[in-house]
Amino acid sequence: MPARGRRASPGVWNRSAVQSACEPGLVVLDITAADEATAVAGQAELERWWATSGTAPVRRVPGRPGVSVRVSADLRRPGTGCDGAPS
């Protein structure tokens, strides 16, 4: 994992994503938001619908606006929402 504020090379991110989503039903999502609060809210909403990797560290890239976060989800397993399935 890259140090906070440093960007990993695209190859590292892509290899990591492929390893995390190595079978049907698994996905890796990169969330980009204007601020940390919005990125964390996006992760929380995904958690309501599907089993996820949980709250991930928010990354800032110097010279770029906004923040990003990477989260893995298992679309086969329900999350923490009321009925556990998207409507």
Secondary structure, 3 states (H helix, E strand, C coil): CCCCCCCCCHHHHHHHHHHHCCCCCEEEEEEEECCHHHHHHHHHHHHHHEEECCCCCCECCCCCCCEEEEEEEEEEEECCCCCCCCC
